[in-house]
Amino acid sequence: MAITFKELKRQVMLKIEARDGRAMLVVEQAINDAALLASLMFNPKELQIDGTVTVTGNTDNIALTTLTRYIDVVVCYNTTDLDKMFYIPIELWDLIVPSGLAVTRYYTVRGTTLYVAVKPSVNKTIRVTYQSYAGVLTLDSDSLSIDHYVPFIVSLATQIAQAALAGMDGQGVWSKLTEQLALPVMVAEKARSIIEGRPTLLELPQLTPAPGGVAQ
C-alpha cells in the first residue's frame, strides 16, 4: 500500500525536536525535496511514463518541454510509421546516422530537445517513454509514487529539515548531505548496474562507425 504524505510527515517529525507550524512547513518542503533527489539519483521504474510529441514535416527536432515532469528519454517509438526507433549518442550523431533513410528511425537527445533522422517530409508522431520526477505532495492524502525509497526519503528529508531549522546556510546543507549520501549513492548505482547488466563507462566498448552507419 502506498504511503501517504501524512505518514511521511509523521515519520520525519518524530526525528526532529521542533513541533511548531514552521517546522511542519520545513518538513513538508524537505520531503518533496528528498523525493525529487531520489527521482534524479535512482531513476525509479515507477516514474517511467509515456507521452507523445509531433515532429513537424521538414524539421528534425522537437522540444520535450511539453512532457509532464520530464527528466530524460528512455526510448522512442515512431507511431506514425509503426516502426521502432534506435538511440544514437549525441556525440556520434554525425558519424553513424545512416544516409539514404526512408523512415524516421533514429533519435538522439540534447537537453530537452529530441532530434530525429531522417528528417520527415510530413508530421510524425513519436511516442516517448521517459523518466519523470516524483509528483509534488501537497495534501495529507497524497501518496508517494516511489514506495521502495521511503527509508531513503525519510532519512534525507530529516537531514534537510534539521539543517534548515538549525539555520544552516545552503552551502552548509549541501555539504552535509553530499558527505552523508555520496558513498551510499555510488554503491546503489553500481549494484543496480550489476543487477540490470548495464556496463559502466569503463566497461563500455568503443563505438566505431560500420558500413551502413550501424555502430559496432
C-alpha positions in Angstrom: 0.0 0.0 0.0 1.3 3.4 -1.0 2.5 5.6 1.9 0.7 8.9 2.3 2.1 12.4 2.7 0.6 12.5 6.2 2.5 9.3 7.2 5.8 10.6 5.7 5.4 13.9 7.8 4.7 11.9 10.9 7.9 9.8 10.4 10.1 12.8 9.9 8.5 14.9 12.7 9.3 12.1 15.1 13.0 12.5 14.3 13.3 16.3 14.8 12.8 18.3 18.0 10.7 21.2 16.7 6.9 20.8 16.7 5.6 24.2 15.7 4.0 25.4 12.4 7.3 26.5 10.9 8.8 23.1 11.5 5.8 21.4 9.7 6.3 23.7 6.7 10.0 22.9 6.6 9.3 19.2 6.8 6.8 19.3 4.0 9.3 21.0 1.7 12.1 18.7 2.8 10.0 15.6 1.9 9.3 16.9 -1.5 13.0 17.9 -2.0 14.0 14.4 -0.9 11.6 12.7 -3.3 12.9 14.9 -6.1 16.5 13.9 -5.3 15.5 10.2 -5.2 13.9 10.6 -8.6 17.2 12.0 -10.0 19.6 9.6 -8.3 17.8 6.3 -8.7 15.6 6.7 -11.9 12.8 4.5 -10.4 10.9 2.4 -12.9 7.7 3.6 -11.3 8.4 7.0 -12.7 8.7 5.9 -16.3 5.7 7.2 -18.2 4.6 7.6 -21.8 4.0 10.9 -23.7 3.7 11.9 -27.3 5.3 14.7 -29.4 4.9 15.6 -33.0 7.9 16.3 -35.2 6.6 18.8 -37.9 7.3 18.0 -41.5 10.7 19.3 -42.8 12.1 19.7 -39.3 14.4 17.3 -37.5 13.8 18.2 -33.8 11.1 18.9 -31.2 11.2 20.4 -27.7 10.3 17.9 -24.9 9.2 20.6 -22.5 5.5 19.7 -23.0 6.1 16.3 -21.3 5.0 16.3 -17.6 7.8 16.3 -15.1 10.3 15.3 -17.8 13.9 14.2 -16.8 15.3 12.1 -19.6 14.2 9.9 -22.5 14.2 6.1 -22.1 13.1 5.0 -25.5 11.1 6.3 -28.5 8.7 4.7 -31.0 7.5 6.1 -34.3 3.7 5.7 -34.1 3.0 7.2 -37.5 5.0 4.6 -39.3 4.5 1.9 -36.6 8.3 1.5 -36.5 10.8 1.1 -33.6 13.5 3.8 -33.2 17.1 3.4 -32.3 19.1 5.7 -30.0 22.4 7.2 -31.0 24.5 9.3 -28.5 24.7 12.9 -29.4 28.5 12.7 -29.7 28.1 10.2 -32.5 25.1 11.6 -34.3 27.0 12.9 -37.3 29.2 9.9 -37.5 26.9 6.9 -37.6 23.5 8.0 -38.7 22.9 6.1 -42.0 22.4 8.1 -45.2 19.5 7.4 -47.6 17.0 6.5 -44.9 13.3 6.4 -46.0 11.8 6.1 -42.5 12.3 8.3 -39.3 14.1 5.6 -37.3 16.9 7.2 -35.3 16.9 9.7 -32.5 19.1 11.5 -30.0 18.6 13.9 -27.2 20.3 17.2 -26.3 19.0 18.7 -23.1 15.2 19.0 -23.6 15.3 18.7 -27.4 14.7 15.4 -29.3 16.4 15.1 -32.7 15.3 12.5 -35.3 16.6 11.1 -38.6 15.7 11.0 -41.3 14.0 14.5 -41.4 10.4 13.7 -42.1 8.6 15.4 -45.0 5.3 15.2 -43.2 4.3 15.3 -39.5 5.4 12.3 -37.4 4.0 11.4 -34.0 6.6 10.0 -31.7 5.7 8.1 -28.5 8.3 9.0 -25.9 8.8 6.8 -22.8 10.6 9.0 -20.4 11.9 9.2 -16.8 9.9 11.7 -14.7 10.1 13.5 -11.4 8.0 12.3 -8.5 4.9 14.4 -8.2 4.7 17.1 -5.6 2.9 16.1 -2.4 0.5 18.7 -1.1 -2.5 17.0 0.6 -2.2 14.7 3.5 -3.9 12.0 1.4 -1.4 12.3 -1.5 0.6 9.1 -2.0 4.3 8.8 -2.7 4.8 7.1 -6.1 8.1 5.5 -5.2 7.4 3.4 -2.2 10.7 1.4 -2.4 12.6 4.6 -1.5 10.6 5.5 1.7 13.5 4.9 4.1 15.9 6.9 2.0 13.4 9.8 1.5 12.5 9.9 5.2 16.2 9.9 6.2 17.2 12.5 3.7 14.1 14.7 4.5 15.1 14.6 8.2 18.6 15.7 7.4 17.3 18.6 5.2 14.8 19.7 7.8 17.2 19.6 10.7 19.8 21.6 8.8 17.1 24.2 7.7 15.7 24.5 11.3 19.3 24.9 12.7 19.8 27.9 10.4 22.5 26.3 8.3 23.1 28.1 5.0 22.6 26.5 1.6 26.2 25.6 1.1 26.4 24.0 4.5 23.3 22.0 3.9 24.5 20.6 0.6 28.0 19.9 2.0 26.5 17.9 4.8 24.1 15.9 2.5 26.9 15.2 0.0 29.1 13.9 2.7 26.5 11.5 4.0 25.0 10.4 0.7 27.9 10.1 -1.7 29.0 6.6 -0.8 25.5 5.1 -0.5 24.6 6.5 -3.8 27.7 5.2 -5.5 27.2 1.7 -4.1 23.5 1.7 -5.0 24.2 2.8 -8.6 26.9 0.1 -9.0 24.6 -2.6 -7.6 21.8 -1.5 -9.9 24.2 -1.7 -12.9 25.2 -5.2 -12.0 21.7 -6.4 -11.4 20.4 -4.9 -14.7 23.5 -6.0 -16.6 24.4 -2.4 -17.6 28.1 -1.8 -18.3 29.8 1.1 -16.5 31.6 3.8 -18.6 34.9 1.9 -18.2 33.3 -1.3 -19.4 31.6 0.2 -22.5 33.0 -1.0 -25.8 34.4 1.7 -28.1 31.8 2.6 -30.7 33.0 2.8 -34.3 31.1 3.5 -37.5 30.3 0.4 -39.6 29.1 0.1 -43.1 25.5 1.4 -43.3 26.1 3.6 -40.2 25.4 1.0 -37.5 27.9 1.2 -34.6 29.7 -1.9 -33.5 
